[in-house]
Amino acid sequence: TDVSGDAMDVLHLVRIRSKEGTFRLEVDPNESIISLGTKIANQLKLTEYSSLAISDNPTSTVPITELNGKTISELRINHGDLLYVTFVQPTPETDGSNTMQTESVVTKTTTPAPLNVKQDPVDDLLDKQDGLIKRNKDPKFCKHAANGMCDYCMPLEPYDKSYLAEKGIKHISFHAYLKSVNKSNKQSNGKFIPPLEEQDFQVKAHCLGGHAPWPEGICTKCQPSAVTLALQQYRMVDHVEFSVPTLVENFIRFWRNTGLQRFGYLYGRYEPHPEVPLGVKAVVEAIYEPPQVDEVDGLTLTLPWNDEQLVDEVAATCGLVKVGMIYTDLTDDGTGQGKVIYKRHIDSYFLSSQECCFTAAMQNKNPLFTKWSASGKFGSRFITCVVSGNEDGGIYVNAYQVSNTCASMVSADIIEASVEPGIMRVKESTSERYVSEVFYKYKNEYGVNVQESAKPCFPVDYLLVKVTDGFPSNPTPLFTSEDQFPIANRHGSFPAQDYTTLFRHLGLKDSGNVHVNSVSDFQLLTFVKGTQTLDEDEFSALARLATSHEEKDANQLAQSSGWQTLVAIMRENDHSPIPNGRNLGRQESDIGIGGSRSSSIWACRHCTFVNQSSISSCEICGLPKD
């Protein structure tokens, strides 16, 4: 089509469509096709235009370099035309780097390996196991020899639905889920593709679709997908095991004495759970109660709290991590029989919508690090334990997690709690927050699966993952102190944590003898750490003594200057005489230097301090003579 001279001065608006989306460009009819290619390359964030191919037919594009020397008008590109563009993504082979560097980069991008992420030891252990469920020879159906195998006795996969249903296991374990995903996404050509990917319900930034940034513009590439709620088929952690029942009893005692609710963090470790194929259990060894304002119907926390890092460091020194949280929701039934009201059940709720949001926030704060995810993390093993009443009026512990979908929705700020405990509300879209379509499925009165929009609200049951809990049949707790050191941040009628209490708890006031078992208390360790009396090596020796009870750790601790200083401070704050009437201070003549009183003194084999023979334990370190 011929273009007149007057029209030649008018800019044309041309639409460009590529795999990155559709955008528009203004072009002068007199400019060359190479100039247009440069504009397209800049819009697509390409380093050069030579890889472009262009046409008005999507099935037969022509390399733009073959059109060199022609103008827009000569190619009959008119105002409003739609052009189709294809291109090859730039690779390290096409940039200006040297050959050796290019080869190394290409190798890294074409044959990647799992991320170098420091996993929990239990994950490293379970990664090496196949998880196959072994079965014995079936006497009815197996017709082969003893060393043979058939469909009736061959091992089952750890995610086998029939086996899990037979054992009453509602959720497969995380590592069994990982095995099933890896099997369905079989890697080929030596390439590794991370099988796990975290859900993201936020609008993707820096979209190449050629539109204005959101909220002014949005396309299918940057728009988050719709959310279809369903019960999560796997669990990140399968069981919660409290090392001893007294852990929970001491925690509940606060409510028994005050009638107020209480909150605490769970510290423990993760171990394989043999009851579930490739399962993981959280073994709780300690509960630490942060500063809080307790009320009859709830409590108030200030997060983060000042000593959180200190308590985490104490736990890490003992080989523990923060595995979850626990809180009470107890109300006396008023009968005077020690029973409580049965609040949480199938006709009310198990976790309220507000609790689900709080649990999701805590799970987001404590992610699981794994090499099988593209981001290096996936979900969380942080558990929530609720102490409430059961149908018999007794006190019972229930453990939960929220689904990874719920955690991602809270992270994207698209759901919020409602006034109805069992209902979660979906937020409205604003200029600062994009909310995807949310759906949930359920069976109607005719037994047919029906999908409905979750806006404006939906049941919280779609977000919950139930975790089993219990106590070991043969307890072997990490901390073995028979007498409980006062629990931190409890006030009123509860004993306080101070030097006098520590002095008496260690047995120094009564006998002058430090019982090694008495230091095996997590609350005691956090208090001693907070005094800043012991340096890092001395506190490590104390933590090893508390967890292993070995004599060499006691010797190392007794000979340290920090421990001797701590004992001296305890004696000074106690304002009571040393056993057998001795004072802490001594002159050189009092310790028998010169040997004239050698028969009436003895040197401590732990700290080398010289003591009078009339006492049976060292006055400085408090450890026994023999």
Secondary structure, 3 states (H helix, E strand, C coil): CCCCHHHHCCCEEEEEEECCEEEEEEECCCCEHHHHHHHHHHHCCCCCCCCCEEECCCCCCEEHHHHCCCECCCCCCCCCCEEEEECCCCCHHHCCCCHHHHHHHHHHHHCCCCCCCCCCHHHHHHHCCCCCECCCCCCCCCCCCCCCCCCCCCCECCCCHHHHHHCCCCCEEHHHHHHHHHHHCCCCCCCCCCCECCCCCCCCCCCCCCCCCCCCCCCCCCCCCCEEECCCCEECCCEEEECCHHHHHHHHHHHHHHCCCCEEEEEEEEEEECCCCCEEEEEEEEEECCCEEECCCCEEECCCCCCHHHHHHHHHHCCCEEEEEEEECCCECCCCCCCECCCCCCCCCCCCHHHHHHHHHHHHHCCCECCCECCCECCCCCEEEEEEECCCCCEEEEEEEECHHHHHHHHCCCEEECCCCCEEEECCCCCCCCCCCEEEEEECCCCCEEEEECCCEEEHHHHEEEEEEECCCCCCCCCCCCCCCCCCCCCCCCCCCCHHHHHHHCCCCCCCCCCHHHHCCHHHHHHHHHHCCCCHHHHHHHHHHHHHCCHHHHHHHHCCHHHHHHHHHHHHHHCCCCHHHCCCCCCHHHHCCCCCCHHHEEECCCCCCEEECCCCECCCCCCECC
